[in-house]
Amino acid sequence: MGFRNTTNDQIQSLVTNEQTSYVTITGDGPGAFRSLRVVANDVPITITDANAYGSVKLLTLPASVVNVLGCVVSSITPTTTSAIASTLNAAAVLTWGLGSAAASNITLATTMINFCPGSGVTPGAAVASSTINVAGSGTANYLQTATGTILNGTGTAIPVYLNFAVPTNTEIDADATITVDITFDLVVVLAGDL
């Protein structure tokens, strides 16, 4: 008995792309294993002044118990598209993470970063643009928890959010908009639905 390989077309039908204008998802995998490559270009995120964080849902995995084996963000670049200084300060320090929940705190943690870099790990680092519409910079990262992440997506399918925060909230003076280019590889085992 062998594993049946899942083709890229089948991956497209299993995974819901929540940002079709900005995101491309490809992948394959034998049996319950899924290897996804996600490439997002210019995906918009609003970071509110009141909260100093923002999110965008990139994709939703199929309804299943999901064992996240690995996630590698090979590149991430934020670009400020709102007025510099009057919204997001020039070269403001940002944090980022890929999580199963949207950002809900200025400190990204737990389910806000459980895909990458991992719950209990320091969020990814980035620097906002110094000039409007000119790319800032971001630091690549990977899932750093030793045991991976197991998520119960049997009642509600598991989404993948890209979360950004401004940890020093004095570096944001009004609602700001950024666009983000990100490329990441996500490897999961879909154990099945109840």
C-alpha positions as CSV (number, residue, x, y, z in Angstrom):
1,M,0.0,0.0,0.0
2,G,1.5,3.3,-1.0
3,F,0.8,7.0,-0.5
4,R,-1.3,8.8,-3.1
5,N,0.4,12.0,-4.2
6,T,-1.6,15.2,-4.1
7,T,-1.2,17.4,-7.2
8,N,-1.0,21.1,-7.2
9,D,-4.6,21.3,-8.6
10,Q,-5.8,19.2,-5.7
11,I,-4.0,21.4,-3.3
12,Q,-5.9,24.4,-4.8
13,S,-9.2,22.7,-4.1
14,L,-8.3,21.8,-0.5
15,V,-6.8,25.1,0.7
16,T,-8.9,28.3,0.5
17,N,-7.0,31.3,-0.8
18,E,-8.5,34.3,1.1
19,Q,-6.6,36.9,-0.8
20,T,-6.7,35.8,-4.5
21,S,-5.7,39.2,-5.8
22,Y,-2.4,39.1,-3.8
23,V,-1.6,35.5,-2.9
24,T,-0.6,32.4,-4.9
25,I,-0.6,29.0,-3.3
26,T,1.0,26.0,-4.8
27,G,2.0,22.6,-3.3
28,D,1.8,18.9,-3.2
29,G,2.3,16.0,-0.9
30,P,1.7,12.2,-0.4
31,G,-1.2,11.0,1.7
32,A,-2.1,13.3,4.6
33,F,1.2,15.4,4.2
34,R,0.8,18.8,2.5
35,S,3.7,21.0,1.5
36,L,2.4,24.5,0.6
37,R,4.3,27.4,-1.0
38,V,2.6,30.7,-0.4
39,V,3.7,33.8,-2.2
40,A,2.0,37.1,-1.4
41,N,2.7,40.4,-3.2
42,D,1.5,43.8,-2.0
43,V,-1.0,42.3,0.4
44,P,-2.6,45.3,2.3
45,I,-2.8,45.5,6.1
46,T,-4.2,48.4,8.1
47,I,-2.4,49.0,11.5
48,T,-4.7,51.1,13.6
49,D,-3.4,53.8,15.9
50,A,-5.7,52.7,18.7
51,N,-4.4,49.2,18.7
52,A,-0.9,49.4,17.0
53,Y,-1.5,46.1,15.3
54,G,-3.2,44.7,12.2
55,S,-3.9,41.4,10.4
56,V,-4.9,39.8,7.1
57,K,-6.2,36.3,6.6
58,L,-4.1,34.7,3.9
59,L,-5.6,31.2,3.6
60,T,-7.7,28.6,5.4
61,L,-6.6,25.0,5.7
62,P,-9.2,22.1,5.2
63,A,-11.3,21.1,8.2
64,S,-9.0,18.7,10.0
65,V,-6.8,18.1,13.0
66,V,-3.7,19.9,11.7
67,N,-0.1,19.0,12.7
68,V,2.2,21.8,11.7
69,L,5.6,20.2,11.0
70,G,7.4,23.2,9.8
71,C,7.1,26.7,8.4
72,V,9.9,28.8,6.8
73,V,9.4,32.4,5.9
74,S,12.2,32.9,3.3
75,S,11.4,36.6,2.7
76,I,9.2,39.3,4.2
77,T,9.1,43.0,3.2
78,P,6.7,45.6,4.5
79,T,6.1,48.9,2.6
80,T,4.4,51.9,4.2
81,T,1.8,53.2,1.9
82,S,0.3,55.9,4.2
83,A,2.0,59.2,5.0
84,I,5.3,58.8,6.8
85,A,5.6,60.4,10.2
86,S,1.9,61.4,10.5
87,T,0.8,57.8,10.5
88,L,3.6,55.2,10.9
89,N,7.0,56.8,11.8
90,A,9.9,56.5,9.4
91,A,11.8,53.2,10.0
92,A,9.5,52.2,12.9
93,V,10.4,48.9,14.4
94,L,7.7,46.3,13.6
95,T,7.0,42.7,14.7
96,W,5.3,40.0,12.6
97,G,4.1,36.5,12.8
98,L,2.0,33.9,11.0
99,G,-0.8,32.6,13.3
100,S,-4.1,30.8,13.5
101,A,-5.6,33.9,15.1
102,A,-5.7,37.5,14.1
103,A,-3.6,39.9,16.1
104,S,-5.4,41.0,19.3
105,N,-2.6,42.6,21.2
106,I,0.4,44.9,20.6
107,T,2.6,42.0,21.8
108,L,2.3,39.2,19.2
109,A,2.2,35.9,21.0
110,T,0.6,32.4,21.3
111,T,-1.9,31.8,18.5
112,M,-1.0,35.0,16.7
113,I,2.5,33.5,15.9
114,N,2.0,29.7,16.2
115,F,2.8,28.9,12.6
116,C,5.9,31.1,12.5
117,P,8.0,31.7,14.5
118,G,6.0,29.7,17.1
119,S,4.1,30.1,20.4
120,G,6.5,31.1,23.2
121,V,9.1,32.5,20.7
122,T,10.0,36.1,20.0
123,P,8.0,37.4,17.0
124,G,9.7,38.1,13.7
125,A,11.4,41.5,13.2
126,A,10.8,44.1,10.5
127,V,11.5,47.8,9.9
128,A,8.9,50.2,8.3
129,S,9.7,52.3,5.3
130,S,11.7,55.5,5.7
131,T,10.0,56.9,2.5
132,I,6.4,56.4,1.5
133,N,6.0,53.5,-1.0
134,V,9.6,52.4,-0.7
135,A,10.2,49.0,0.9
136,G,11.3,48.7,4.4
137,S,13.0,45.4,5.5
138,G,12.1,42.2,7.3
139,T,14.0,39.3,8.8
140,A,13.3,35.8,7.5
141,N,12.3,33.2,10.2
142,Y,11.1,29.7,10.8
143,L,8.9,27.6,13.2
144,Q,11.2,27.3,16.2
145,T,9.2,25.2,18.6
146,A,10.7,21.7,19.1
147,T,7.3,19.9,19.0
148,G,5.6,21.8,16.1
149,T,2.0,22.8,16.6
150,I,-1.2,20.6,16.7
151,L,-4.4,22.5,16.0
152,N,-8.0,21.2,16.2
153,G,-9.6,22.3,13.0
154,T,-12.5,19.8,13.1
155,G,-15.2,22.2,14.2
156,T,-13.8,25.3,12.4
157,A,-11.2,25.1,9.7
158,I,-7.8,26.7,10.7
159,P,-7.0,30.0,9.1
160,V,-3.5,31.4,8.6
161,Y,-3.2,35.1,9.4
162,L,-0.3,37.4,8.7
163,N,0.0,39.7,11.8
164,F,2.0,42.9,12.2
165,A,2.4,45.1,15.3
166,V,4.2,48.3,16.3
167,P,5.5,47.3,19.8
168,T,6.4,50.8,20.7
169,N,3.0,52.4,20.2
170,T,4.5,56.0,20.2
171,E,5.8,55.1,16.7
172,I,2.3,55.2,15.2
173,D,0.3,58.5,15.3
174,A,-2.7,57.6,13.1
175,D,-4.1,54.6,11.3
176,A,-1.4,53.4,8.9
177,T,-1.4,51.2,5.8
178,I,1.3,48.9,4.7
179,T,1.6,46.3,2.0
180,V,3.6,43.2,2.5
181,D,5.5,40.8,0.2
182,I,6.0,37.4,1.9
183,T,7.1,34.0,0.7
184,F,6.8,31.0,3.0
185,D,6.7,27.2,2.9
186,L,4.3,25.5,5.3
187,V,4.4,21.7,5.9
188,V,1.4,20.1,7.6
189,V,-0.2,16.7,8.2
190,L,-4.0,16.7,7.9
191,A,-5.0,14.0,10.4
192,G,-8.7,14.1,9.4
193,D,-12.0,15.6,10.4
194,L,-14.5,14.2,13.0
